[in-house]
Amino acid sequence: MTTRIGPLKRALEDIRTAHHRDPAARSAFVIAVSYQGVHALWHHRVAHWLWNHGLKTYGRLWSQYARSKTGIEIHPGASIGRRVFIDHGMGVVIGETAVVGNDVLLFHGVTLGGTTMSPGKRHPTIGDRVVIGAGAKVLGAVHVGSDARIGANAVLVKDVPDGATAVGIPAVVREHPDYIEAYTAASAVDSGDSHRHPDPDAIPESREPAMYYI
Ligand SMILES: CC(C)(COP(=O)(O)OP(=O)(O)OC[C@H]1O[C@@H](n2cnc3c(N)ncnc32)[C@H](O)[C@@H]1OP(=O)(O)O)[C@@H](O)C(=O)NCCC(=O)NCCS
């Protein structure tokens, strides 16, 4: 369960997250005054509060104002987790019923969009620690598992399991290199279909979140 912290601590956490995620970040001051991806999250928190407290029109107006200032459109109804970082930011669109987990990294041009005009859940649910590459479109009420990675410019319309990497149009899941290594080790002793059941001991439990920057 995520512990709740006050708005100021949360804002400082956002700055720390940007510092940690962006090797080009020079100082907390520069992040606080100039990182649009961080500002968009701050605006969203206000808009989301208004939306959830019966002030939907004001929530919507606030989010549109934020869009005009940051180039990032987050619907006030969307749920965004802790320590999310939107890098570069311009052109990101996050729909009303989207849910974004903790420690997610989104690059510019990412869309978490719907495929239907019907109300109700119609936008993606993104797990924790997911990386979504620049320009990727994740469409519909799909679920992206925790630790998954979605390649730049992918168009994803199906669920992605935890830890998987999906690329292309339409996006397909590729085996993770860690699994391929495990397969190679396993097939040295068993030339059968052990690649379908890689040795779990050979697969690292966790890995550093991959960073991809220009
Ligand atoms: C998807 C991604 C996370 C995979 O990274 P990786 O695990 O290091 O994988 P590799 O680069 O070794 O590529 C593995 C395979 O996927 C393919 N691939 C990688 N990214 C791809 C993409 N975005 N679209 C299509 N295919 C892609 C590679 O060509 C390679 O194919 P092959 O096995 O047939 O040779 C990464 O390529 C990516 O797109 N990251 C987002 C980066 C980004 O948006 N940066 C913005 C900086 S401003």
PDBQT file of the ligand as one rigid body, heavy atoms in Angstrom, charges set to zero:
ROOT
HETATM    1  C1  LIG A 301      11.699  -1.216 -26.403  1.00  0.00    +0.000 C 
HETATM    2  C2  LIG A 301      13.021  -0.910 -25.740  1.00  0.00    +0.000 C 
HETATM    3  C3  LIG A 301      12.779  -0.589 -24.261  1.00  0.00    +0.000 C 
HETATM    4  C4  LIG A 301      13.864  -2.181 -25.895  1.00  0.00    +0.000 C 
HETATM    5  O1  LIG A 301      15.157  -1.964 -25.442  1.00  0.00    +0.000 OA
HETATM    6  P1  LIG A 301      16.184  -3.218 -25.325  1.00  0.00    +0.000 P 
HETATM    7  O2  LIG A 301      15.678  -4.236 -24.366  1.00  0.00    +0.000 OA
HETATM    8  O3  LIG A 301      17.520  -2.618 -25.073  1.00  0.00    +0.000 OA
HETATM    9  O4  LIG A 301      16.079  -3.923 -26.688  1.00  0.00    +0.000 OA
HETATM   10  P2  LIG A 301      17.038  -3.810 -27.970  1.00  0.00    +0.000 P 
HETATM   11  O5  LIG A 301      17.324  -2.379 -28.287  1.00  0.00    +0.000 OA
HETATM   12  O6  LIG A 301      18.182  -4.742 -27.749  1.00  0.00    +0.000 OA
HETATM   13  O7  LIG A 301      16.100  -4.391 -29.114  1.00  0.00    +0.000 OA
HETATM   14  C5  LIG A 301      15.577  -5.701 -29.062  1.00  0.00    +0.000 C 
HETATM   15  C6  LIG A 301      14.821  -5.902 -30.345  1.00  0.00    +0.000 C 
HETATM   16  O8  LIG A 301      13.656  -5.053 -30.369  1.00  0.00    +0.000 OA
HETATM   17  C7  LIG A 301      13.722  -4.161 -31.499  1.00  0.00    +0.000 C 
HETATM   18  N1  LIG A 301      13.249  -2.870 -31.038  1.00  0.00    +0.000 N 
HETATM   19  C8  LIG A 301      13.720  -2.157 -29.994  1.00  0.00    +0.000 A 
HETATM   20  N2  LIG A 301      13.015  -1.029 -29.831  1.00  0.00    +0.000 NA
HETATM   21  C9  LIG A 301      12.092  -1.036 -30.803  1.00  0.00    +0.000 A 
HETATM   22  C10 LIG A 301      11.048  -0.129 -31.137  1.00  0.00    +0.000 A 
HETATM   23  N3  LIG A 301      10.846   0.992 -30.417  1.00  0.00    +0.000 N 
HETATM   24  N4  LIG A 301      10.248  -0.436 -32.177  1.00  0.00    +0.000 NA
HETATM   25  C11 LIG A 301      10.447  -1.587 -32.884  1.00  0.00    +0.000 A 
HETATM   26  N5  LIG A 301      11.413  -2.497 -32.595  1.00  0.00    +0.000 NA
HETATM   27  C12 LIG A 301      12.217  -2.204 -31.571  1.00  0.00    +0.000 A 
HETATM   28  C13 LIG A 301      15.199  -4.134 -31.919  1.00  0.00    +0.000 C 
HETATM   29  O9  LIG A 301      15.335  -3.831 -33.274  1.00  0.00    +0.000 OA
HETATM   30  C14 LIG A 301      15.623  -5.554 -31.588  1.00  0.00    +0.000 C 
HETATM   31  O10 LIG A 301      15.151  -6.380 -32.632  1.00  0.00    +0.000 OA
HETATM   32  P3  LIG A 301      15.944  -7.733 -33.048  1.00  0.00    +0.000 P 
HETATM   33  O11 LIG A 301      15.958  -8.592 -31.814  1.00  0.00    +0.000 OA
HETATM   34  O12 LIG A 301      15.128  -8.295 -34.155  1.00  0.00    +0.000 OA
HETATM   35  O13 LIG A 301      17.307  -7.282 -33.437  1.00  0.00    +0.000 OA
HETATM   36  C15 LIG A 301      13.733   0.294 -26.369  1.00  0.00    +0.000 C 
HETATM   37  O14 LIG A 301      14.215  -0.008 -27.647  1.00  0.00    +0.000 OA
HETATM   38  C16 LIG A 301      12.838   1.519 -26.499  1.00  0.00    +0.000 C 
HETATM   39  O15 LIG A 301      12.100   1.704 -27.467  1.00  0.00    +0.000 OA
HETATM   40  N6  LIG A 301      12.928   2.399 -25.457  1.00  0.00    +0.000 N 
HETATM   41  C17 LIG A 301      12.265   3.676 -25.426  1.00  0.00    +0.000 C 
HETATM   42  C18 LIG A 301      13.289   4.745 -25.688  1.00  0.00    +0.000 C 
HETATM   43  C19 LIG A 301      12.730   6.140 -25.781  1.00  0.00    +0.000 C 
HETATM   44  O16 LIG A 301      11.579   6.361 -26.003  1.00  0.00    +0.000 OA
HETATM   45  N7  LIG A 301      13.615   7.089 -25.625  1.00  0.00    +0.000 N 
HETATM   46  C20 LIG A 301      13.240   8.463 -25.708  1.00  0.00    +0.000 C 
HETATM   47  C21 LIG A 301      14.456   9.287 -25.397  1.00  0.00    +0.000 C 
HETATM   48  S1  LIG A 301      14.080  10.978 -25.616  1.00  0.00    +0.000 SA
ENDROOT
TORSDOF 0
